[in-house]
Amino acid sequence: MYKSSSSKPKFANLGFFFVFVSGALFSIFLFSLYNFVISLRKFQINHYHAAENNFLQLRDDASLFPMLFKDDEESFSGVVNRKLQQTEKDLLDVSKNELEALSSLKVALDMKSDGKEEKASRLFLHAIALAPKHPEILTKYGEFLEHTKKDVISADEMYFKALIVDPRHQRALENRKRTSQIVELMDLKRLSRLDEKRNALLGVHETNPALRRAKKEAYIQHIYHSVGIEGNTMTLAQTRSVLETKMAVDGKSIDEHNEIIGLDSAMKYINASLVNKLDLITLNDILEIHKRVLGHVDPIEGGVFRETQVYVGGHIPPTPQNLRVLMDRFENWLNSEYALSLHPVRHAALAHYKLVHIHPFTDGNGRTSRLLMNLILMKNGYPPIIIQKQQRHKYYSFLQAANEGDVRPFMRFIADCTEKTLDLYLWATSDLSHPLPLLAQEDQDRSNLIEEFSQIDENKNESSDTIRI
């Protein structure tokens, strides 16, 4: 009796211990599962919404870029490690550069006070080269441009850059309050001038022989310069030969020939199917354009969203998983009431920038973006513009400025290209002994185009399938 009574509490204690341990383990499991679900939800929200919204804004937010690597842990870790290794060295370099930049700024201000404007200008540029994101240097240089050089537009851009770095910079804020409205009025006045020139060109009848020749030459030049921006080495004469004879040029690669043929095919598609279409521009239209742009170079990738991550200089486009949502949103923006209320040149420039910023294709993004831009312009009565390959560096620098937060310089660049193209058409269809006043100004880019236009062989037969633009 004594032994049996002593063993009973022993087993009872073990039972209580077992229940306690089981409950604790189960609680830990439930807590871990809850944290995992919450973290997964946060990752999905960040990965599919924060990044998507970011890539539809005019300004990139660099803090969101790491989100794009989270489905590739190795790539993300590699970037972080490289950044950590370079941090100490970069900080030392920045510190030295900033000190030298501030020293140059002080000397520049002294030179400005002494009336030595050219030396001051060089010192300001040197300071900005050393510290391109220093708000005080940007603001002081803006004041120099505004008050000494009388360049309000460039000054406003400097103030805007300073505010991107430091939104609370008091001097830059005060300066922008003064310049922003002035600059906007100047931009609107220029857009109004473009409308006047467009209307003058629309007054020239389509059967005008000079206009027909100018259109054919502009068609060839557009292809030559557009593929040239991407690195194609064909000359203008060789490009014309490929388009008119369909024969190969000795010493040039098959891809270079196919780039020209593909762009020609895409432009014919736009002319025949999209320019006069009353419907809105759809995502399918953009895919069809790209399909023809890349169809002869890479038929598999033509008209298909990329399935791999790409890197474009310092810009990291969104991951392939985000592209469908981003492009659907881009289509909605493209046809939104707001976008359609913009001036056609601004609408076209923004559409170009947004599409190339998303970078939805493996290759051909630039050519497709320029074609989309020209489609919007043509739907509004403008001729397709020519961005010269000689302006490649300027073109990319303005796209980079847009990535950094200010898209207005890029829109002004597109407006400038639009005006040059309008001037060339009006010059070609007018009495050549009375050039337009704007053409009398010194402009090497415009002079080069005028020289190319003036070399049109009037005796050549015009092909009906390439003449329309």
C-alpha positions as CSV (number, residue, x, y, z in Angstrom):
1,M,0.0,0.0,0.0
2,Y,2.8,2.4,0.8
3,K,4.6,1.8,-2.5
4,S,1.6,2.3,-4.7
5,S,0.6,5.6,-3.0
6,S,4.1,7.1,-3.5
7,S,4.3,6.3,-7.4
8,K,1.0,8.1,-8.2
9,P,2.1,11.7,-7.7
10,K,5.3,10.9,-9.6
11,F,3.4,10.1,-12.8
12,A,1.1,13.0,-12.3
13,N,4.0,15.4,-12.2
14,L,5.3,14.0,-15.4
15,G,2.0,14.5,-17.1
16,F,1.8,18.1,-16.1
17,F,5.3,18.7,-17.4
18,F,4.5,17.0,-20.7
19,V,1.4,19.2,-21.1
20,F,3.3,22.4,-20.3
21,V,6.1,21.6,-22.8
22,S,3.7,20.7,-25.5
23,G,1.7,23.9,-25.0
24,A,4.9,26.0,-25.0
25,L,6.2,24.4,-28.2
26,F,2.8,24.9,-29.9
27,S,2.7,28.5,-28.8
28,I,6.2,29.1,-30.2
29,F,5.1,27.4,-33.5
30,L,2.0,29.6,-33.8
31,F,4.0,32.8,-33.0
32,S,6.7,31.9,-35.6
33,L,4.0,31.1,-38.2
34,Y,2.3,34.4,-37.5
35,N,5.6,36.4,-37.9
36,F,6.3,34.5,-41.1
37,V,2.9,35.4,-42.6
38,I,3.3,39.0,-41.6
39,S,6.8,39.3,-43.1
40,L,5.7,37.6,-46.3
41,R,2.8,40.0,-46.6
42,K,5.0,43.0,-46.0
43,F,7.4,41.7,-48.7
44,Q,4.6,41.3,-51.2
45,I,3.3,44.8,-50.5
46,N,6.8,46.3,-50.9
47,H,7.8,44.3,-53.8
48,Y,4.6,44.6,-55.9
49,H,3.3,48.0,-54.8
50,A,6.0,50.3,-53.6
51,A,8.3,49.5,-56.5
52,E,5.4,49.8,-59.0
53,N,4.3,53.2,-57.8
54,N,7.9,54.4,-57.8
55,F,8.5,53.5,-61.4
56,L,5.5,55.5,-62.6
57,Q,6.6,58.7,-60.8
58,L,8.7,61.3,-62.5
59,R,11.2,61.2,-59.6
60,D,12.9,58.0,-58.7
61,D,13.2,57.3,-55.0
62,A,16.5,55.4,-54.6
63,S,15.5,54.0,-51.3
64,L,13.0,51.7,-53.1
65,F,15.5,50.2,-55.4
66,P,16.8,47.5,-53.0
67,M,13.2,46.1,-53.0
68,L,13.8,45.0,-56.6
69,F,16.5,42.6,-55.5
70,K,14.6,40.7,-52.9
71,D,13.7,37.8,-55.2
72,D,17.4,37.4,-55.9
73,E,19.1,37.2,-52.5
74,E,22.5,36.6,-54.0
75,S,22.3,39.8,-56.2
76,F,21.0,41.8,-53.3
77,S,23.7,40.6,-50.9
78,G,26.4,41.3,-53.5
79,V,25.3,44.9,-54.0
80,V,25.2,45.5,-50.2
81,N,28.6,44.0,-49.7
82,R,30.1,46.1,-52.5
83,K,28.5,49.2,-51.0
84,L,29.8,48.5,-47.5
85,Q,33.3,47.9,-48.8
86,Q,33.3,51.2,-50.7
87,T,31.7,53.3,-48.0
88,E,34.8,54.3,-46.1
89,K,36.7,55.2,-49.3
90,D,33.8,57.0,-50.8
91,L,33.3,59.1,-47.6
92,L,36.9,60.2,-47.7
93,D,36.6,61.0,-51.4
94,V,33.4,63.0,-50.9
95,S,34.9,64.9,-48.0
96,K,37.9,65.9,-50.0
97,N,35.9,66.8,-53.0
98,E,33.4,68.8,-51.0
99,L,36.2,70.8,-49.3
100,E,37.7,71.6,-52.7
101,A,34.3,72.4,-54.2
102,L,33.5,74.9,-51.4
103,S,36.9,76.5,-51.8
104,S,36.2,76.8,-55.6
105,L,32.8,78.3,-54.7
106,K,34.3,81.0,-52.5
107,V,36.8,82.0,-55.2
108,A,34.0,82.0,-57.8
109,L,32.0,84.4,-55.7
110,D,35.0,86.6,-55.3
111,M,35.6,86.6,-59.1
112,K,31.9,87.4,-59.6
113,S,32.2,90.4,-57.3
114,D,35.2,91.6,-59.2
115,G,33.3,91.4,-62.5
116,K,35.4,88.5,-63.8
117,E,32.4,86.5,-65.1
118,E,34.2,84.0,-67.3
119,K,36.6,82.9,-64.6
120,A,33.7,82.8,-62.1
121,S,31.7,80.6,-64.5
122,R,34.5,78.1,-64.8
123,L,35.0,77.9,-61.1
124,F,31.3,77.4,-60.5
125,L,31.3,74.5,-63.0
126,H,34.4,73.0,-61.3
127,A,32.7,73.2,-57.9
128,I,29.6,71.4,-59.3
129,A,31.7,68.8,-60.9
130,L,33.3,68.0,-57.6
131,A,30.1,68.2,-55.6
132,P,27.1,67.8,-58.0
133,K,24.6,67.4,-55.2
134,H,25.6,70.2,-52.8
135,P,22.6,72.4,-52.4
136,E,24.5,75.5,-51.5
137,I,26.8,75.3,-54.5
138,L,23.8,74.6,-56.8
139,T,21.9,77.6,-55.4
140,K,24.8,80.0,-55.7
141,Y,25.5,78.9,-59.2
142,G,21.8,79.3,-60.0
143,E,21.9,82.9,-58.7
144,F,24.9,83.5,-60.9
145,L,23.1,82.2,-63.9
146,E,20.0,84.2,-63.2
147,H,21.4,87.6,-62.3
148,T,24.7,87.6,-64.2
149,K,24.0,85.4,-67.2
150,K,20.3,86.3,-67.4
151,D,19.5,82.6,-67.9
152,V,16.4,82.1,-65.8
153,I,15.6,78.6,-67.1
154,S,19.0,77.2,-66.2
155,A,18.9,79.0,-62.9
156,D,15.6,77.5,-62.1
157,E,16.9,74.0,-62.9
158,M,19.8,74.6,-60.4
159,Y,17.3,75.7,-57.7
160,F,15.2,72.6,-58.4
161,K,18.3,70.3,-58.1
162,A,19.1,71.9,-54.8
163,L,15.6,71.3,-53.5
164,I,15.7,67.6,-54.6
165,V,18.8,67.2,-52.3
166,D,17.4,69.4,-49.5
167,P,13.7,70.3,-49.8
168,R,14.0,72.8,-46.9
169,H,16.9,74.8,-48.3
170,Q,15.5,78.3,-47.6
171,R,17.5,80.2,-50.3
172,A,16.6,77.7,-53.0
173,L,12.9,77.9,-52.0
174,E,12.9,81.6,-52.1
175,N,14.5,81.7,-55.5
176,R,12.1,79.1,-56.9
177,K,9.1,81.1,-55.8
178,R,10.5,83.8,-58.1
179,T,11.6,81.8,-61.1
180,S,9.1,79.0,-61.4
181,Q,6.3,81.1,-62.7
182,I,8.6,83.0,-65.1
183,V,10.0,79.7,-66.5
184,E,6.5,78.2,-66.9
185,L,5.4,81.2,-68.9
186,M,8.5,81.0,-71.1
187,D,7.8,77.3,-71.7
188,L,4.1,77.9,-72.6
189,K,5.1,80.8,-74.9
190,R,7.5,78.4,-76.7
191,L,4.8,75.7,-77.0
192,S,2.5,78.3,-78.5
193,R,5.1,79.2,-81.0
194,L,5.4,75.5,-81.9
195,D,1.7,75.4,-82.5
196,E,1.9,78.3,-84.9
197,K,4.6,76.6,-86.9
198,R,2.7,73.3,-86.9
199,N,-0.4,75.2,-88.3
200,A,1.8,76.9,-90.9
201,L,3.0,73.4,-92.0
202,L,-0.5,72.0,-92.1
203,G,-1.3,74.8,-94.5
204,V,1.0,73.3,-97.1
205,H,-1.0,70.9,-99.3
206,E,0.1,67.2,-99.2
207,T,0.5,67.2,-103.0
208,N,3.2,69.9,-102.7
209,P,6.3,68.3,-104.4
210,A,8.8,69.9,-102.0
211,L,6.8,68.6,-99.0
212,R,6.8,65.1,-100.4
213,R,10.5,65.2,-101.0
214,A,11.1,66.6,-97.5
215,K,8.9,63.9,-96.0
216,K,10.9,61.2,-97.7
217,E,14.2,62.6,-96.6
218,A,12.9,63.1,-93.1
219,Y,11.8,59.4,-93.1
220,I,15.3,58.2,-94.0
221,Q,17.0,60.6,-91.6
222,H,14.8,59.5,-88.7
223,I,15.8,55.9,-89.2
224,Y,19.5,56.8,-89.7
225,H,19.6,58.9,-86.5
226,S,17.4,56.6,-84.4
227,V,19.5,53.5,-85.0
228,G,22.6,55.6,-84.8
229,I,21.8,56.7,-81.3
230,E,21.9,53.0,-80.3
231,G,25.3,52.4,-81.9
232,N,24.5,51.5,-85.5
233,T,27.5,52.5,-87.7
234,M,25.7,52.8,-91.1
235,T,26.2,56.2,-92.8
236,L,23.2,58.2,-94.1
237,A,24.0,57.1,-97.6
238,Q,24.3,53.5,-96.6
239,T,21.0,53.7,-94.7
240,R,19.3,55.2,-97.7
241,S,20.8,52.4,-99.9
242,V,19.4,49.7,-97.6
243,L,16.0,51.2,-97.5
244,E,15.7,51.9,-101.3
245,T,17.5,48.9,-102.8
246,K,17.1,46.3,-100.0
247,M,20.6,45.2,-100.8
248,A,23.4,44.6,-98.3
249,V,26.2,47.0,-97.6
250,D,29.7,45.5,-97.6
251,G,31.5,45.5,-94.3
252,K,28.4,46.0,-92.1
253,S,26.9,43.3,-89.8
254,I,23.6,41.5,-90.4
255,D,22.2,43.1,-87.1
256,E,22.9,46.6,-88.4
257,H,21.0,45.9,-91.6
258,N,18.1,44.3,-89.6
259,E,17.9,47.3,-87.2
260,I,17.3,49.5,-90.2
261,I,14.8,47.1,-91.8
262,G,13.0,46.6,-88.4
263,L,12.6,50.4,-87.8
264,D,11.3,50.8,-91.4
265,S,8.7,48.1,-90.8
266,A,7.6,49.7,-87.5
267,M,7.3,53.1,-89.1
268,K,5.2,51.7,-92.0
269,Y,2.9,50.0,-89.4
270,I,2.4,53.3,-87.5
271,N,1.7,55.2,-90.7
272,A,-0.7,52.6,-92.0
273,S,-2.5,51.5,-88.9
274,L,-2.1,53.9,-85.9
275,V,-1.8,57.6,-87.0
276,N,-5.4,57.9,-88.2
277,K,-6.9,55.5,-85.8
278,L,-9.5,57.3,-83.7
279,D,-9.1,54.9,-80.8
280,L,-6.7,55.5,-77.9
281,I,-3.1,54.2,-78.0
282,T,-3.2,50.8,-76.3
283,L,-0.6,48.5,-74.8
284,N,-1.2,46.1,-77.7
285,D,-0.2,48.9,-80.1
286,I,3.1,49.4,-78.2
287,L,3.8,45.7,-78.3
288,E,3.1,45.6,-82.1
289,I,5.5,48.5,-82.7
290,H,8.2,46.7,-80.7
291,K,7.5,43.4,-82.4
292,R,8.4,45.1,-85.7
293,V,11.4,47.1,-84.3
294,L,13.0,43.9,-83.1
295,G,11.4,41.4,-85.5
296,H,14.3,41.1,-87.8
297,V,17.0,41.3,-85.1
298,D,15.5,39.0,-82.5
299,P,12.0,37.6,-83.5
300,I,11.7,35.7,-80.2
301,E,12.0,38.8,-78.0
302,G,10.0,41.1,-80.3
303,G,6.7,42.3,-78.8
304,V,7.4,40.4,-75.6
305,F,8.2,41.7,-72.1
306,R,11.6,40.8,-70.8
307,E,12.0,37.9,-68.4
308,T,15.3,39.0,-66.9
309,Q,16.6,41.9,-64.9
310,V,18.5,44.5,-66.9
311,Y,20.7,47.4,-65.9
312,V,20.9,50.7,-67.8
313,G,23.9,52.8,-66.6
314,G,23.1,54.0,-63.1
315,H,19.4,53.2,-63.6
316,I,17.9,49.9,-62.4
317,P,14.6,49.2,-64.1
318,P,11.9,47.2,-62.4
319,T,12.0,43.4,-62.1
320,P,10.2,41.4,-64.7
321,Q,7.5,40.4,-62.2
322,N,6.4,44.1,-62.0
323,L,6.2,44.8,-65.7
324,R,2.7,43.7,-66.5
325,V,1.2,45.9,-63.7
326,L,3.5,48.8,-64.6
327,M,2.6,48.7,-68.3
328,D,-1.1,48.5,-67.5
329,R,-0.8,51.6,-65.4
330,F,1.3,53.3,-68.1
331,E,-1.5,52.6,-70.6
332,N,-4.0,54.1,-68.2
333,W,-1.9,57.2,-67.7
334,L,-1.2,57.5,-71.5
335,N,-4.9,57.8,-72.2
336,S,-5.9,59.6,-69.0
337,E,-7.8,62.9,-69.0
338,Y,-4.8,64.5,-67.4
339,A,-2.3,63.2,-70.0
340,L,-4.6,64.1,-72.9
341,S,-5.0,67.6,-71.6
342,L,-1.3,68.3,-71.8
343,H,0.3,70.0,-74.7
344,P,1.1,67.4,-77.4
345,V,4.8,68.0,-77.1
346,R,4.8,67.6,-73.3
347,H,2.5,64.5,-73.6
348,A,4.8,62.9,-76.1
349,A,8.0,63.7,-74.1
350,L,6.5,62.3,-70.9
351,A,5.3,59.1,-72.7
352,H,8.8,58.6,-74.1
353,Y,10.4,59.1,-70.7
354,K,8.0,56.9,-68.8
355,L,8.3,54.0,-71.2
356,V,12.1,54.0,-71.4
357,H,12.2,54.4,-67.6
358,I,10.1,51.2,-67.1
359,H,12.3,49.6,-69.8
360,P,9.9,46.7,-70.5
361,F,11.9,45.0,-73.2
362,T,15.2,43.3,-73.4
363,D,16.3,45.5,-76.4
364,G,14.7,48.2,-78.5
365,N,13.3,50.3,-75.7
366,G,14.8,53.5,-77.0
367,R,13.6,53.1,-80.5
368,T,10.1,52.0,-79.4
369,S,9.9,55.0,-77.0
370,R,10.9,57.4,-79.8
371,L,8.3,55.9,-82.1
372,L,5.6,56.2,-79.4
373,M,6.6,59.8,-78.9
374,N,6.3,60.5,-82.6
375,L,3.0,58.7,-82.9
376,I,1.5,61.1,-80.3
377,L,3.0,64.1,-82.1
378,M,1.6,62.9,-85.5
379,K,-1.8,62.3,-84.1
380,N,-1.8,66.0,-83.1
381,G,-0.7,67.3,-86.5
382,Y,3.1,67.5,-85.8
383,P,5.7,65.9,-88.0
384,P,7.8,63.1,-86.4
385,I,10.8,64.7,-84.9
386,I,14.4,63.8,-85.5
387,I,16.8,63.4,-82.5
388,Q,20.3,63.5,-84.1
389,K,22.8,60.8,-83.2
390,Q,25.3,63.7,-82.6
391,Q,23.0,64.7,-79.7
392,R,23.2,61.3,-78.1
393,H,25.2,62.5,-75.0
394,K,22.8,65.4,-74.4
395,Y,19.8,63.1,-75.0
396,Y,20.9,60.6,-72.4
397,S,22.0,63.3,-69.9
398,F,18.5,64.8,-70.0
399,L,17.0,61.3,-69.4
400,Q,19.3,61.0,-66.4
401,A,18.2,64.4,-65.1
402,A,14.6,63.1,-65.3
403,N,15.6,60.0,-63.3
404,E,17.1,62.3,-60.7
405,G,13.8,64.2,-60.3
406,D,13.4,66.9,-63.0
407,V,11.8,65.9,-66.2
408,R,11.5,69.5,-67.5
409,P,14.9,69.7,-69.2
410,F,14.0,66.5,-71.2
411,M,10.7,68.1,-72.2
412,R,12.5,71.2,-73.3
413,F,15.0,69.1,-75.3
414,I,12.1,67.4,-77.1
415,A,10.5,70.8,-77.7
416,D,13.8,72.0,-79.2
417,C,14.0,68.9,-81.5
418,T,10.4,69.5,-82.5
419,E,11.1,73.1,-83.5
420,K,14.2,72.2,-85.5
421,T,12.1,69.6,-87.4
422,L,9.3,72.1,-88.1
423,D,11.9,74.7,-89.3
424,L,13.3,72.2,-91.7
425,Y,10.0,71.3,-93.2
426,L,9.0,75.0,-93.5
427,W,12.4,75.8,-94.9
428,A,12.1,73.0,-97.5
429,T,8.7,74.1,-98.6
430,S,9.4,77.8,-98.8
431,D,11.4,80.1,-101.0
432,L,14.9,79.1,-100.1
433,S,16.2,82.6,-100.8
434,H,14.2,83.8,-97.8
435,P,15.2,81.4,-94.9
436,L,13.3,81.6,-91.6
437,P,14.8,84.0,-89.1
438,L,15.5,81.1,-86.7
439,L,17.5,79.3,-89.3
440,A,19.8,82.3,-89.6
441,Q,21.0,81.7,-86.1
442,E,24.2,79.8,-85.5
443,D,23.2,76.2,-84.8
444,Q,25.5,73.5,-85.9
445,D,22.9,70.7,-85.4
446,R,20.4,72.5,-87.5
447,S,23.0,73.4,-90.1
448,N,23.9,69.7,-90.5
449,L,20.3,68.8,-91.0
450,I,19.7,71.6,-93.5
451,E,22.8,70.4,-95.5
452,E,21.4,66.9,-95.5
453,F,18.0,68.1,-96.6
454,S,19.5,70.2,-99.3
455,Q,21.1,67.1,-100.9
456,I,17.8,65.6,-101.8
457,D,17.9,64.2,-105.3
458,E,14.8,65.7,-106.9
459,N,15.0,63.4,-109.9
460,K,14.7,60.2,-107.9
461,N,11.4,58.3,-108.0
462,E,9.5,58.4,-104.7
463,S,8.3,55.1,-103.3
464,S,4.7,55.3,-102.1
465,D,5.2,53.0,-99.1
466,T,8.0,55.1,-97.6
467,I,7.0,58.6,-98.4
468,R,4.2,59.0,-95.9
469,I,5.2,60.1,-92.4
